[in-house]
Amino acid sequence: MSNVININFQDTIISQWEEAVDKKSAEKTLAFKYFNGNKEDLNNYLFPRDSIAAGKSTFCFSNCQQLELL
């Protein structure tokens, strides 16, 4: 018997973006749902660049829950 456990870490935001047919509507919806309406933060999350990721400090919501659970 194998001791290997396969865990599927699926990112909800990325999977919703990839499954979307209308990308403009999906962009607005995801930005509103997960990033308080900020499309720039959504684009930085979906398409990270080293210069942006290094310059931004990390943040946490007041209750520090996962974005999918909010």
DSSP file (Angstrom, degrees, kcal/mol; ACC not computed):
  #  RESIDUE AA STRUCTURE BP1 BP2  ACC     N-H-->O    O-->H-N    N-H-->O    O-->H-N    TCO  KAPPA ALPHA  PHI   PSI    X-CA   Y-CA   Z-CA
    1    1 A M              0   0    0      0, 0.0     2,-0.3     0, 0.0     0, 0.0   0.000 360.0 360.0 360.0 140.9    0.0    0.0    0.0
    2    2 A S        -     0   0    0      1,-0.1     0, 0.0     2,-0.1     0, 0.0  -0.636 360.0-154.7 -90.4 142.5    1.2    3.5   -0.9
    3    3 A N        +     0   0    0     -2,-0.3     2,-0.4     2,-0.1    -1,-0.1   0.286  58.9 118.3 -94.3   8.7    1.6    6.3    1.6
    4    4 A V        -     0   0    0      2,-0.0     2,-0.5     1,-0.0    -2,-0.1  -0.625  46.4-164.3 -82.4 131.2    1.2    8.9   -1.0
    5    5 A I        -     0   0    0     -2,-0.4     2,-0.6     2,-0.0    -2,-0.1  -0.969   8.7-147.8-115.9 124.9   -1.8   11.2   -0.7
    6    6 A N        -     0   0    0     -2,-0.5     2,-0.5     2,-0.0    -2,-0.0  -0.829  14.9-171.3 -94.5 122.0   -2.8   13.4   -3.6
    7    7 A I        -     0   0    0     -2,-0.6     2,-0.9     2,-0.0    -2,-0.0  -0.956  14.8-145.2-114.5 129.0   -4.3   16.7   -2.6
    8    8 A N        -     0   0    0     -2,-0.5     2,-1.1     2,-0.0    -2,-0.0  -0.822  11.8-168.8 -96.8 104.6   -5.9   18.9   -5.3
    9    9 A F        +     0   0    0     -2,-0.9     2,-0.6     2,-0.0    -2,-0.0  -0.789  14.0 179.5 -93.0  96.4   -5.3   22.5   -4.5
   10   10 A Q        -     0   0    0     -2,-1.1     2,-0.6     4,-0.0     3,-0.1  -0.877  24.3-137.1-104.3 124.5   -7.6   24.3   -6.9
   11   11 A D     >  -     0   0    0     -2,-0.6     4,-2.4     1,-0.2     5,-0.2  -0.694   8.7-154.5 -81.4 119.6   -7.7   28.0   -6.8
   12   12 A T  H  > S+     0   0    0     -2,-0.6     4,-2.3     1,-0.2     5,-0.2   0.887  91.1  50.5 -62.8 -42.1  -11.4   29.1   -7.0
   13   13 A I  H  > S+     0   0    0      2,-0.2     4,-2.0     1,-0.2    -1,-0.2   0.936 113.6  44.0 -64.9 -47.0  -10.6   32.5   -8.6
   14   14 A I  H  > S+     0   0    0      1,-0.2     4,-2.5     2,-0.2    -1,-0.2   0.898 113.3  50.9 -67.0 -40.2   -8.4   31.1  -11.3
   15   15 A S  H  X S+     0   0    0     -4,-2.4     4,-1.9     1,-0.2    -1,-0.2   0.894 110.3  49.4 -66.5 -37.6  -10.8   28.3  -12.1
   16   16 A Q  H  X S+     0   0    0     -4,-2.3     4,-0.8    -5,-0.2    -1,-0.2   0.886 112.0  49.5 -66.0 -37.4  -13.7   30.7  -12.4
   17   17 A W  H >< S+     0   0    0     -4,-2.0     3,-0.5     1,-0.2    -2,-0.2   0.918 111.9  47.5 -65.7 -43.7  -11.6   32.9  -14.7
   18   18 A E  H 3< S+     0   0    0     -4,-2.5    -1,-0.2     1,-0.2    -2,-0.2   0.832 113.2  48.2 -68.4 -32.0  -10.6   30.0  -16.9
   19   19 A E  H 3< S+     0   0    0     -4,-1.9    -1,-0.2    -5,-0.2    -2,-0.2   0.599  88.0 110.2 -83.3 -11.6  -14.2   28.7  -17.2
   20   20 A A    <<  -     0   0    0     -4,-0.8     3,-0.2    -3,-0.5    -3,-0.0  -0.394  47.9-167.9 -70.9 138.7  -15.7   32.1  -18.0
   21   21 A V  S    S+     0   0    0      1,-0.2     2,-0.9    -2,-0.1    -1,-0.1   0.869  84.9  48.6 -87.6 -46.5  -17.0   32.6  -21.5
   22   22 A D  S  > S-     0   0    0      1,-0.2     4,-2.3     2,-0.1    -1,-0.2  -0.825  70.3-173.7 -97.4  99.5  -17.4   36.4  -21.2
   23   23 A K  H  > S+     0   0    0     -2,-0.9     4,-2.6     1,-0.2    -1,-0.2   0.843  80.1  55.6 -66.7 -35.4  -14.1   37.6  -19.8
   24   24 A K  H  > S+     0   0    0      2,-0.2     4,-1.9     1,-0.2    -1,-0.2   0.931 112.0  42.8 -64.2 -44.3  -15.1   41.2  -19.3
   25   25 A S  H  > S+     0   0    0      2,-0.2     4,-2.5     1,-0.2    -2,-0.2   0.897 114.3  51.1 -67.1 -39.7  -18.1   40.2  -17.2
   26   26 A A  H  X S+     0   0    0     -4,-2.3     4,-3.0     1,-0.2     5,-0.3   0.886 107.5  54.0 -64.4 -38.2  -16.1   37.7  -15.3
   27   27 A E  H  X S+     0   0    0     -4,-2.6     4,-2.2     1,-0.2    -1,-0.2   0.933 111.5  44.3 -61.6 -45.7  -13.4   40.3  -14.6
   28   28 A K  H  X S+     0   0    0     -4,-1.9     4,-2.2     2,-0.2    -2,-0.2   0.918 115.8  47.7 -64.8 -43.3  -16.0   42.7  -13.1
   29   29 A T  H  X S+     0   0    0     -4,-2.5     4,-2.8     2,-0.2    -2,-0.2   0.935 114.3  44.5 -65.5 -47.4  -17.7   39.9  -11.1
   30   30 A L  H  X>S+     0   0    0     -4,-3.0     4,-2.7     2,-0.2     5,-0.6   0.890 112.7  52.0 -66.3 -39.3  -14.4   38.5   -9.7
   31   31 A A  H  X5S+     0   0    0     -4,-2.2     6,-2.8    -5,-0.3     4,-1.5   0.917 114.8  43.0 -62.2 -42.3  -13.0   41.9   -8.9
   32   32 A F  H  <5S+     0   0    0     -4,-2.2     4,-0.5     5,-0.3    -2,-0.2   0.917 117.7  45.5 -67.6 -43.3  -16.2   42.7   -7.0
   33   33 A K  H  <5S+     0   0    0     -4,-2.8    -2,-0.2    -5,-0.2    -3,-0.2   0.880 131.6  13.4 -71.6 -39.9  -16.5   39.4   -5.3
   34   34 A Y  H  <5S+     0   0    0     -4,-2.7    -3,-0.2    -5,-0.2    -2,-0.2   0.661 129.9  39.9-114.3 -20.0  -12.9   38.9   -4.1
   35   35 A F  S ><<S-     0   0    0     -4,-1.5     3,-2.0    -5,-0.6     6,-0.2   0.028 104.2-104.8-127.1  28.0  -11.0   42.3   -4.4
   36   36 A N  T 3  S-     0   0    0     -4,-0.5    -4,-0.3     1,-0.3    -3,-0.1   0.833  82.2 -54.3  54.8  36.1  -13.6   44.9   -3.3
   37   37 A G  T 3  S+     0   0    0     -6,-2.8     2,-0.9     1,-0.2    -5,-0.3   0.502  99.7 139.0  81.3   4.5  -14.1   45.9   -6.9
   38   38 A N    <>  -     0   0    0     -3,-2.0     4,-1.5    -7,-0.6    -1,-0.2  -0.730  29.3-176.5 -89.9 103.7  -10.5   46.6   -7.7
   39   39 A K  H  > S+     0   0    0     -2,-0.9     4,-2.7     1,-0.2     5,-0.2   0.819  81.3  60.4 -68.1 -31.4   -9.7   45.2  -11.2
   40   40 A E  H  > S+     0   0    0      2,-0.2     4,-2.2     1,-0.2    -1,-0.2   0.917 105.0  47.6 -63.9 -42.7   -6.0   46.1  -10.9
   41   41 A D  H  > S+     0   0    0      2,-0.2     4,-1.8     1,-0.2    -1,-0.2   0.889 111.4  51.9 -64.8 -38.5   -5.6   43.8   -7.9
   42   42 A L  H  X S+     0   0    0     -4,-1.5     4,-2.9     2,-0.2     5,-0.2   0.938 110.4  47.5 -61.7 -46.9   -7.5   41.0   -9.7
   43   43 A N  H  X S+     0   0    0     -4,-2.7     4,-2.7     1,-0.2    -2,-0.2   0.869 110.6  51.9 -63.8 -36.4   -5.2   41.3  -12.8
   44   44 A N  H  < S+     0   0    0     -4,-2.2    -1,-0.2    -5,-0.2    -2,-0.2   0.840 112.7  46.6 -67.0 -31.9   -2.2   41.3  -10.5
   45   45 A Y  H  < S+     0   0    0     -4,-1.8    -2,-0.2    -5,-0.2    -1,-0.2   0.914 118.2  39.9 -74.4 -44.7   -3.5   38.1   -8.9
   46   46 A L  H  < S+     0   0    0     -4,-2.9    -2,-0.2     1,-0.3    -3,-0.2   0.871 130.9  26.4 -73.3 -37.0   -4.3   36.4  -12.2
   47   47 A F  S  < S-     0   0    0     -4,-2.7    -1,-0.3    -5,-0.2    -2,-0.1  -0.652  84.8-166.6-127.8  73.3   -1.3   37.6  -14.1
   48   48 A P        -     0   0    0      0, 0.0     2,-0.4     0, 0.0    -3,-0.1  -0.315   4.2-165.5 -68.2 142.0    1.5   38.2  -11.5
   49   49 A R     >  -     0   0    0     -5,-0.1     4,-2.6     1,-0.1     3,-0.3  -0.961  25.8-127.1-122.1 145.0    4.6   40.0  -12.4
   50   50 A D  H  > S+     0   0    0     -2,-0.4     4,-2.2     1,-0.2     5,-0.2   0.864 107.5  55.0 -61.2 -37.9    7.7   40.0  -10.2
   51   51 A S  H  > S+     0   0    0      1,-0.2     4,-1.1     2,-0.2    -1,-0.2   0.876 113.8  40.5 -66.7 -36.2    8.0   43.8  -10.1
   52   52 A I  H  > S+     0   0    0     -3,-0.3     4,-1.6     2,-0.2    -2,-0.2   0.915 114.9  50.5 -77.1 -43.4    4.4   44.2   -8.8
   53   53 A A  H  < S+     0   0    0     -4,-2.6    -2,-0.2     1,-0.2    -3,-0.2   0.870 112.2  47.6 -64.2 -36.4    4.5   41.3   -6.4
   54   54 A A  H  < S+     0   0    0     -4,-2.2    -1,-0.2    -5,-0.2    -2,-0.2   0.846 111.4  50.9 -73.5 -32.6    7.8   42.4   -4.8
   55   55 A G  H  < S+     0   0    0     -4,-1.1     2,-0.3    -5,-0.2    -2,-0.2   0.758  97.3  78.3 -78.3 -24.6    6.6   46.0   -4.5
   56   56 A K  S  < S-     0   0    0     -4,-1.6     2,-0.3    -5,-0.1    -4,-0.0  -0.630  73.9-136.3 -88.7 141.9    3.3   45.2   -2.7
   57   57 A S        -     0   0    0     -2,-0.3     2,-0.1     1,-0.1    -2,-0.1  -0.634  30.3-102.3 -89.0 155.2    3.1   44.4    0.9
   58   58 A T        -     0   0    0     -2,-0.3     2,-0.3     1,-0.0    -1,-0.1  -0.402  39.8-164.1 -74.4 154.5    0.9   41.5    2.0
   59   59 A F        -     0   0    0     -2,-0.1     2,-0.4     0, 0.0    -1,-0.0  -0.900  10.2-156.3-136.2 164.8   -2.5   42.3    3.6
   60   60 A C        -     0   0    0     -2,-0.3    -2,-0.0     4,-0.0     0, 0.0  -0.997  22.8-118.7-143.3 137.3   -5.1   40.5    5.6
   61   61 A F    >   -     0   0    0     -2,-0.4     3,-1.0     4,-0.3     0, 0.0  -0.252  43.7 -96.5 -66.5 165.6   -8.7   41.2    6.0
   62   62 A S  T 3  S+     0   0    0      1,-0.3    -1,-0.1     2,-0.1    -2,-0.0   0.815 127.8  34.4 -58.1 -31.7   -9.9   42.0    9.5
   63   63 A N  T 3  S-     0   0    0      2,-0.1    -1,-0.3     0, 0.0    -2,-0.0   0.461 100.5-137.0-103.5  -0.7  -10.9   38.4   10.1
   64   64 A C    <   +     0   0    0     -3,-1.0     2,-0.2     1,-0.2    -2,-0.1   0.858  45.7 154.5  52.0  46.8   -8.1   36.8    8.0
   65   65 A Q        -     0   0    0      1,-0.1    -4,-0.3     2,-0.0    -1,-0.2  -0.561  52.7 -86.2 -95.4 166.5  -10.2   34.2    6.3
   66   66 A Q    >>  -     0   0    0     -2,-0.2     3,-1.2     1,-0.1     4,-0.5  -0.429  37.2-120.4 -66.9 147.7   -9.5   32.6    2.9
   67   67 A L  G >4 S+     0   0    0      1,-0.3     3,-1.1     2,-0.2    -1,-0.1   0.855 111.9  59.0 -59.7 -35.9  -10.9   34.6    0.0
   68   68 A E  G 34 S+     0   0    0      1,-0.2    -1,-0.3     2,-0.1    -2,-0.0   0.754 103.7  52.8 -65.3 -23.2  -13.1   31.7   -1.1
   69   69 A L  G <4        0   0    0     -3,-1.2    -1,-0.2     1,-0.2    -2,-0.2   0.541 360.0 360.0 -92.2  -7.5  -14.9   31.7    2.3
   70   70 A L    <<        0   0    0     -3,-1.1    -1,-0.2    -4,-0.5    -2,-0.1   0.485 360.0 360.0 -78.5 360.0  -15.8   35.4    2.4
